[in-house]
């Protein structure tokens, strides 16, 4: 079974800090993913900052 996301926060430079239910925290640099077209909408920082964890984690 995969760990569930319990919290996510945004940081300057389009970075996500993701906390999992197994006490692991990951730092994800979204800029590194911009090569992929599906992440293009995240270039809008105001949209990026609306990130939230859905009910399923």
C-alpha positions in Angstrom: 0.0 0.0 0.0 1.2 3.5 -0.8 1.5 6.1 1.9 -1.2 8.8 1.9 -0.5 12.5 1.7 -1.7 14.2 4.9 -0.5 17.8 4.2 1.0 19.9 1.3 2.4 23.4 1.4 3.8 25.7 -1.3 7.2 27.4 -1.0 8.9 30.1 -3.0 10.2 29.0 -6.3 7.3 26.7 -7.1 8.2 24.1 -4.6 5.8 21.7 -2.8 6.5 20.3 0.6 4.5 17.0 0.9 4.0 15.2 4.2 2.9 11.6 4.2 1.3 9.4 6.9 4.4 7.4 7.3 6.3 10.4 8.7 8.2 11.1 5.4 8.4 14.6 4.0 9.3 15.2 0.4 10.3 18.4 -1.4 9.2 18.5 -5.0 10.5 21.1 -7.4 7.7 21.7 -9.8 10.1 23.6 -12.1 11.8 20.3 -12.9 8.6 19.0 -14.3 7.8 21.8 -16.7 9.0 19.8 -19.7 5.8 17.9 -19.4 2.8 19.6 -21.0 0.4 18.4 -18.3 2.1 20.6 -15.7 1.9 23.9 -17.8 -1.0 25.3 -15.7 1.3 25.3 -12.7 3.4 28.1 -14.2 0.6 30.4 -12.9 1.8 31.0 -9.3 -1.6 32.0 -8.1 -3.0 28.7 -9.3 0.0 26.8 -7.9 -0.7 28.2 -4.4 -4.2 26.7 -4.4 -2.8 23.2 -3.9 -4.7 21.0 -1.4 -4.9 17.4 -0.4 -8.1 15.7 -1.5 -10.1 13.4 0.7 -8.2 10.3 -0.5 -4.8 11.6 0.3 
